[in-house]
Every structure is written in C-alpha cells, then in structure tokens.
Amino acid sequence: MQGQERWVSRLACAIVTISLREITEDNAESVAALRSTPDQERFVSSVTYSLSEAADNPRGNPWFRAVYAGNRPVGFVMLSWNVEPQPPDINGPWFLWKLLIDHRHQGKGYGEAVVRQIVELVRDQGATELLTSYVPGEGGPAGFYARLGFVPTGELDPAGEIILRRLVHE
C-alpha cells in the first residue's frame, strides 16, 4: 500500500484504525477543510497554513500526511523527517511539527493512534527519540502528550513553546 500506513489503537476496548495517506489533488480540498475547535486555534495552525509553512521551510524536511479513518479524512500530521538539528530553528532529527484532528472527530482515539504510528515509523527509520513542542496554556495539549510518554526537555523554542521528548525504543 504505497503512500499509506495503517495503525490500530485500542481505546476503551474499542479498536481505532487509522491510515496515513499522501495529500494529493484528489484529497487536498477535503484535508484543507479540517479544523480544530475555536479554542484550540491558538495551539495548532490550520492545514493550509501548515502546508505553507512546510513549503517555506524546506530545511526542516517536512513530511506530512492526511489522517484517515476508513475513507474519511479526520486529521493532519507533519514532521521534520530525519533532519540535521539546527537549534533554535530546526529541532530534530525527528520532530512532530503539527498534529490536527478535526473537531468533529476528537475524542475517538485518532490523535493517540497517529502518535503511536509515528513513533513506529521513526523507530523503523533508526530514531531513538521523537521531539515535539506545544504552546502552554489552559486547554492545551500538555496532558495529551504526557499520556503518550512525552516529557519536557527543559528547553523552550524561540516562540516560547515547551519542547518535549519521547523515547521510541521498544
């Protein structure tokens, strides 16, 4: 299955299956229409802005995919893929740059399934850790990342985001 990866996650005895698919001419419009809740907009940018950011930052080696549940796009994920770290501008080598689950599909385990699949993907590429960051604040993703094994590195990026690390060894 070229361009697609599948992952199964268990959530409260339910099985959550997602696939990561390339963004193509056929799905670009529906993926760009994905939105977070209004309260989350200060924590995660839109898909369109994220893709523009990827185009403007090729040194970050952006790797991005649409998140699908069955045949429905439910989210978007973007990483810096195996880059030479150049702090403070480029974190890595493996950095979870963006994660957005559409507001209509939150609370179903898709975000957790995406992160777990990303951990597997980067581990298969030889990674020992996955970094990410978040904007601190009430309603932010700190608890989500902590539940998935991310811990603060003690560093902040230039925008004041807290940098987190998750070891990806088995």
N, C-alpha and C positions, 0 to 999 in steps of 0.2 A: 504494500500500500504506500506508494511513493507520495511524500509530502504530508502524510497523515501518521500520527502516532496515537495509540489508544491507551487509556488508563482506566482502571476500575478502582474505586474507593468505596469503603463501607461507611455509611452514615446512619447511625441509629438503626442498625440491622437492615438498612436499605442499600442496594448496590447502586453506586453512581458511576456511570460510564461516560467519559468524555473523549473527544479526539481533538488533536491539534492539526489544523489544516492551513495550508498556504492561503494567503489572501490573493485572489485572482480577480479578473474582470467580472467573473460570474457572481462573486460573493461580496465584492468590495462595498457596494451600496448598503447591503444589509448589515455588514460588520461595522461600517461607519455610523450606522444608526443606533448602535448600542450605547446606553447611557447609564451612569451611576445615578444614585439619588441626588437631589439638590444639595443635601447636607454633606455628601461625600465629594462634591466637586472641588473642594479645596485640598483634598487628599490625592486625587487621581485625575489626570487630564483625559480629555476625550480621545477616541481612537484617531480621529482626523489630526488632532494636534500631535499625538504621539508619532504618527507616521511622518508628519512634517519634521518633527524633532529628529527622527531617525535619519531622514534624508539630509538634514543639516549637520549631522554628527557622524559621518562615515567612520571616523577613527574609533568610535565606540563599537564597531562591527555589529550593528543591530540585527537581531534575529527575531522575527515576530510571526505570530500565528493567530488565527481565529480559533476560539474555543467552541467546539460543537457538542451538543447533547443530541444524539441521533442526527437528524438532518437540520437542526435548528442552531444558528449561531447564538451563543449565550455569553460570550466574553472575548477578551483580547489579552494576549500576553506578549511581552517584549523583553529580550535580554541583551546585554552586551555579551557576545559569544566569543569566549576564549581570546580576550584582548590582553595586550600588554598594559598593566595598570599604569596610569599617569595621573596620580592624585594631584590636585583635588578634582580634576576634570573628568577623568575616566577611572572608574572603580572596576576591579575585576581580579582575576581574569574572567570570572563568571558572575554576572551581576543581573539580578532580576530587576529590570528597569521599570516595567509597567505591568500592572495586573488590574484588569477591569472585568467585573462580572455585572452584566446588565441588571438594573434594579428589579426587573420582573423575574429574575432567576436567582436572586440571592437567597441564602439560607437553605440551599438544596445540596450543598457539599461540592459544588463545582469549583470554587476557589481552592479548597483543600486538595481536590483531585488534580488541579492544574499544578500546584506547587509540588505535590508528590511526583507527578510525572516529570516535571522539570528537573527535580533532584535526580531522578533515574537517568534522564537524558545526559545531564552534565557529568554524572558519575561515569557513565559509559564512555564519555569522552576523556576521562582521566582526571576530572576535577576532584579536589579534596574538600572544597567548600563552595558555598553559594552565598553571595552577598546580596543585600537589598537595602533599601532605606525607606523611611517614612516621615511625613510631616507630623510632628507631635501635636496633639490636641484631642479634646473630647470628641468621641465618635470616630476616632482614627483607627488604623489597623494594628496597633501595637499588640493587642490581645490575640488577634488572629495569627500574627507571625510568631508570637511566643508559644501558642499551642502547637505550632508546627516545628518547634525546635530552634527557632532563631533567637539569638542573644545579642545584646548590644556589644559593639566592639569598643565603645568608649570614644568613638570619633563622630564628628559631625561633618557633613559636606558643606560647601560654601553657602548653600541656601539655608543651612541650619537643620537639615534633615538628619535624623538619627540613623547611623549605619549599623546594620545587623549582619550577623554571620550564622550560617547553619552548616555544620559539618555534614558531608554527604557520604562518608564511608559506610559500609554495610554494618 
